[in-house]
Amino acid sequence: MKRYLILLCGGIALSWTAFAQNAPVASAPAAKPAPSASLTQPTEAQKRKKAVTHLSMSSEMHLFRDKKGTPVLTNRPEKYRGKKEYIEIAIKYEPISTPSRFRKYISPFQYSDANIAELVAEYSRRYVLDEKLVWAVIRAESNGNPNAVSPAGACGLMQLMPGTAMDMGIRTEADIFNPAKNIAGGTQYLAKMLNLFGNNTSLALAAYNSGPETVKKYGGIPPIPETQNYVRLVQQYAGMSARPIYVPADRKDIPLDGRFYWFRLKSGRSEPAEKYAEAGDTYWITYKNRLTPIRKDKVQDVTPPNKKLAEASFQQ
């Protein structure tokens, strides 16, 4: 039988068998007096960690695995994070909570640009994130298009993956494209990545793009051109005062980002392209180092780049 270690707050190690059989447990050593609040002020990273930490005992448990493959279950993950001999197996997500004033909104078209700004500000405060960083991620991920879908299947303003969204309680396609829920999920995930990688913004962004397992595998930003370009781009955007305008892609009365070609699909969705080529009955579009095929019979029209629209795509 495999043995699982359970490490509780007092630091006592128990075998899974003993724990299951309610074996007697020695008393934990007395805790040291906490330092005076006046002597210690929480850092931004500590505030963020508190904001995304579960409050119930069951949701606080985290699973790690050591070099020998032995699982370790603990409610003190800070003891093992950052240690090379331990790997965290899973990330626990909080069920997202949508502000009551937005719960009646069921379509991206019910939201205004001001609503999106309000949501970004609210969730940045909730998860102790730099608001400019959140806007930069939105700009790099979707450029303000709530209906954006990547070739990998990421959805919405902050490009949530369906599996991650489900872990946060987002169950339907309509919900994952709902801006309030998408921003709530995206900001929580970004905060989790910052906590996981010791408040290192570059590593957190790399994890947001390629997954935390990939960053751990390489011990830093992965040698993947898309991820490396993504980290540089988001950090560049975060240093600017401009932010993306909220643009539901199938509304023809709102200008699309004029830097790109836009393939307007018959389904109502639009896909950007930095360049494209035709081969038989297929368009091959290139965007953010991704090559994606689109059947010509699915395309309604193609809008070429437009310098004037490009200048109007961002507001100061």
N, C-alpha and C positions, 0 to 999 in steps of 0.2 A: 504493500500500500504506500502511495506517495505521501510524504509528510509535508504539510503546509504550516508555515510559521505565521502566527498572528501576533503582531506587535501593537500593544495598547499604549495608552498615554503614559502609563508609569514605566514603560520600557521593559515589561516582563514578557519573555518568549514562552509560548505554550505550543505543544503539538496540537494538530487539528483533532486527533483522537481524544486527547485529554479535554480539549475545549468542548467537543461534542458531548462528552460524558459528564460534563459539569464537575470536573475534578477541582479540588480545592486550589485556590490561588493565593499566593503570598501577598501580603500588603505591599503596596507601592511605597517607595521611599518618599518622605515628605518633600513637597515642592519648595524650591527656594523662593524667598519673598520677591515679588515683582518689583522692578525699579520704579521709582516715582514717575508719575505721568509728566511731571514738570521737567524731568531730566531727559526724557526721550520723546521725540516727535516722530510719528509714523511717516515713512517715506512714501513717495508715490507708488512704488512697487508694492509696499506693504498694504496700502489702501486698496490697490487693485486686487491683490490676493484675497483680502477680506471680502471684497465685493463679489468675487466669483466662487467663494468657498461655500460648500453645502453646510446647512445648519443642523440637519438631523444626523444621528450616528450612522445610520445605514448608508446615507449618501456621502459621508465623509470617508468611507473606506476606499483605499486605493491599492491596486495590485502591481507588484514589481516582481522581477525575476532576476536571480543572481547568475553569475557565470556558470554555475553548475546546473542551472535550469530549475532550481528550487523556487517555487512561488512564495512571495512574502506579501501578506495582507496587513495593511497598517492604516491607522487614521492620522499618522504623522508623516506625510509624504515628503516634507522638507528634509527629513533625515536621509533620504535616499536619492533625491533629485540632484543631479550634478555629479554623482559618484559613478565612475566608469564601471564598477563591478555590478551595478544594478541598472535594469532597463524597466521603465514604466510601461505596462502592457496596455492600458486603456485610459482614456480621458473621460471624466464624468461631466455631463452637461446639465445645466439647470433648465427646467421647462421655461420657455420664454413667456413673458407677460407683456401684453399689448396695452398701451394706455387706453383707458375707457373711452376717451373722446374719438378714438380711431377704430373702435371695434365694429362700428356700423359700416365701415368702408370695406367693400368686398372686391373692388376692381382698382387696378393701378390708376385708372383715369379719374377716380374720385379724389386723388391726392393732388395738391398743388405744390409748386416749388417751395413755397413757404412751409408747407406741412413737412416736406422732406428735411428742410433745414432744422425744423423743430425736433424731429425724431433723431437726427444726427446729434444735436446738442444734448438731448435727454439721455440717450444711451451712452454717449461719451462720458457724461457725468456719472451714470450708473456704474460703468465698468472702469472708471478712472483712466480714460484714454484721451490722448491729445486729439482734439476735434479736427485739426488739420490733417492728422494722419488718417482718420476715418474717411474724410473727404478724398484724400489721395488714393486710398484703396478703392473707393467707389469709382473714381475717375479712371484708374487703371483697369479695373475689372469690367465695368459696363458703360462707362462714360455717361452715366445718368439714365440708362435705358432699363426700366424695370422688367422688361420682357426678354432681356438678353439670355441666351443659352450658349454655352461653350461646346466645342466638339466633345469634351469629356463629360458633358451633362450638367455642369454647374449652372445655377439659375439665379436670375434676378440682379438687383443692384449690386450686392456684394458677392455674387456668384457662390451661393451655398451649394454644396453637394447634397443630393437627396438623402443619402445615408446619415450625414451629420444633422441635417434638418430634422429627420425623423427622431434622432436621439434627443432633440430639443422639444419634441412634441408637435412638430410641423408635419401633418399627415397627408395633406392633399396638395395637388398641383396648384390650385388657386392660392393656397396659403403660402407656398414657397415664393410665389411671385408678388405676394402682398407686401408693399414696401415696409410697412411697420414691422411685420414679422421677419422679413428678410434682413432689415437693419438690426433688429434685436438679435437675431441669430449670428449675423456676421460680426457684430461688435463683441458678443460674448466669445466667439471663437478666436477673434484677434486677441482679446484679453487673456484667454487661456494660453495662447501661444507665447505671449510675452511672459506670463508666469512660468511656463514650462522651460523657457530658455533664458531665465535669469534677467528679464527686462532688457535683453539685447534686441533692439528693433530690427536689425538686419536679419538675424536668425529667425525671429518671429515672422517676418514677412516671407522669408524663404519657406518656412513651414506652412504659412497660409497658402502659398502657391503650389508647393510640391508635396506637402504632408510632413508632419513631425517625424515620422519614421525615417524618411529620406534624409532629413537634416541630421538625425542621430547617426544614421549609417555612415555618413561622410564626415561627421564631426565638425560641421560648419556648413556654409552655403554650398549646396551641391554643384558639381561641375556640369550643370545643365544650362545651356544658353538661355532658354526661356526664363528659368528661375533667376539667373543672374541679372538678366535685363529687367525683370520684374522688380527686383529689389532696388535697383538703381532708379527705375522710373518712379516708383512710389515715393522714394525719399526725395527725388527731385520735385515731384508734385507737392509734397508736404511742405516744401520750402517756399511755395508760391502762395499768393493771396487769392488766386482765382480758384473757383470750384465749378464742377460741372452743373449745367442746367438740367433739371429733371425733364427727360424726354421720353415719354412712351412712344415706342418706335413706329407704331402704325398710325400715328396721327400726322397727317400730311400738312396740317397748319402750323406745326412746330418744326423749325429747321433742324436737320440732322447735322452732325459734325462734318463740316466741309473738307476736312483733311483726307477723307477716305471715299472710296466708292461705296455705295449702299445698294445692296441687293434686296429689293422689297419682294417678299414672298407672298404667294396667293393666300397663305394662311393668316396674313396680317403682320407677321414678324419681319424684321429687317436685320440683315447681317452686314457688318462693315468689312471692308477689304482694303488692304494697303496696295495690293495689286492682284491681278487675276489672269488666267489663261483659259482658252476654250479647247476642249477635246471632245469631238463628237457631240453627244447630247448632254454634256456635263460642263459646268463652270468649275474651275479649280481656283479657290480664293485663298489668299495668304493674309493672315492677320495675327499679330503678336507671335510670329515664328511658327504658326500652325497652318498647315495646308489642309483645306476642307473641300470635299466635293459637294456640289449642289446641282441637282438635275435641272436642266433648262425648263422643263415643263412645270416646275414648281415655282418659277420666278415670274413675277408680274412685270417688273421693270428694273433697270439699273441706273442709278444716279451717279454721275462722275464727280470727282472732287471739285470743290468750288471755293475759291479763296475768300470771297465775301462771307459765305456761310461759316467758314473756318474761324474767321474773326468774330463772328456772332455766337459761336458755340459755347464760349465761356464768359461768365460775367465777373467783373472785378469785385 
